[in-house]
């Protein structure tokens, strides 16, 4: 999910797009220049681990940029187990000491921000975004009213699709569960506690809660649950039986050894695109960036992407509650890769979105 506010608060301390799907769709390589939305920084790190030669990571909120700098610097300086403890994957009472240990490797602005906000460090930085705190409230106050911890554990331990579907429909699908989910993930509560109001500026759906309920239930009933770190985190605050792409040991090692040229930029993406030379970008990961944009702004982004993209460049993005796409007058240059979309959607592990797009750009 994309951050769309400049209030200097961490709104997403994790990325909420499936990094495995991102890497499969973009297939970044050493000769590629990738432009990617920063958000929690996870998918930027995944691009580096996957071998992208150049990464331009952009977010309009400085706090998201600083969070990503901290994640990257800590990864370069700490051993694997220490890193998992530092960011909050594993428990630790030594995070402040670890933070002081990596101080010499942080720029002044990054250190200053987190030094003034040491509570973020103590809690574990992956848990401290506004959206992650929203999910924590769901786990603490809402989920126990509908399901016991034992019921949650039982669902997440199932590693058979047919049994999972049967279990969900017989044990979870009831009026109390549906009522609480519809309310908590409805527009009113989500705007108040989870997502910035700008993300709903162009939303035309009256029943956001029902839409979210249907998406969540589809994930529970049909998607991969046992090895789904995003679903595990939403329900338990932990990743469960699998880690996100950038946190797996093999990718952690690749990140330590990477020679990627990485630029973390705080800027409006339209302004950033206008600064890029013609035909210089190979891959674009734009999250759900268009959610808070007008149709005209979306069209401007697409025009600029066409200008700066190399022939054969790949663009991916998501729709959540707002329908945005390549404008008709540019469609001859943006070729939808429907076979790859159809291949990836059934195995996508993040369940928030309505549509996923993969385009190949032809000049």
PyMOL commands that set and color helices and strands:
alter all, ss='L'
color gray80, all
select helices_A, chain A and resi 19-26+42-49+62-77+80-87+95-105+108-116+118-123+125-127+130-146+149-156+161-172+175-184+187-194+197-200+208-222+229-236+245-247+249-257+269-275+289-292+295-308+328-333+338-345
alter helices_A, ss='H'
color red, helices_A
select strands_A, chain A and resi 33-37+54-59+261-266+281-285+309-319+334-336+355-361
alter strands_A, ss='S'
color yellow, strands_A
deselect
rebuild
show_as cartoon
